[in-house]
C-alpha cells in the first residue's frame, strides 16, 4: 500500500503536492488506474486512484474517505531535551510517531548540550513516520522552548516528569491515568537539574520512573510514549488480556 501526505484545508484530494507527485510517478512509477492512499495529517484517510501521472502535479480521484482514522481517546505531549547527537533525537521522534504521539516540544534545560534543533528536518522525519505507520494525524512539532517557560505555560495535570534523581517516584504505568491528555517530561543526557525537578513538582507534575535501568534520553522518550499506550490498551474493556 503506497501512502502519501497531502495537507488539506477541506474537501477531497485532487492533486498531490510536488514532492509526493515526483515520488509517486518517478520513483514508484505508478500509472493511471493504480490505487494509492492519502492522509491529510488531520485525521482524514483517502483511498484514491491515479488519473494523470504528472511528476509535477499527479492527479487523483477519491474513491473513499475515512474521517478521524485512528482517533484515540487520549493524547500524548512529549517534551524532551534534544540529544547531543542529532540522529538520536530524530530516531526518538520517528519511533514515537510510529507508536502514536500528538505533540512534541524540544526543551532547553540546564544540562542541555544541544541548544538548537533542525526543525525542518524533524518535520520531514515525522511526516515520513506518519506515512510509514499508516497514521492520519500529524504530530505538532513546537519550537524549542526554555524549560522554565514550558513548565510555566503548560497545564500540569496530568503531567509526569521522568528523572533519575533520588526521591519518591512512581512507575509511570501505575501513575498514568488512561483516557486523558498526558504531558511527559524527559530531560537531557545529564538529567534534569534538582531545581528543574522541584519546579515541575511544585507546578503539579508527578515524578515517575521508567524502570530499573538508566535509559538514554531518546530511549526514555520512546519507553514513556509506549507505556502510556500500553496503559490505555489495558484499560479498554475490549482489549484481550495476556
PyMOL commands that set and color helices and strands:
alter all, ss='L'
color gray80, all
select helices_A, chain A and resi 18-27+86-99+119-132+147-153+172-175+194-203+217-235
alter helices_A, ss='H'
color red, helices_A
select strands_A, chain A and resi 3-5+35-39+45-52+59-66+75-81+103-108+140-146+159-162+170-171+181-186+206-209
alter strands_A, ss='S'
color yellow, strands_A
deselect
rebuild
show_as cartoon
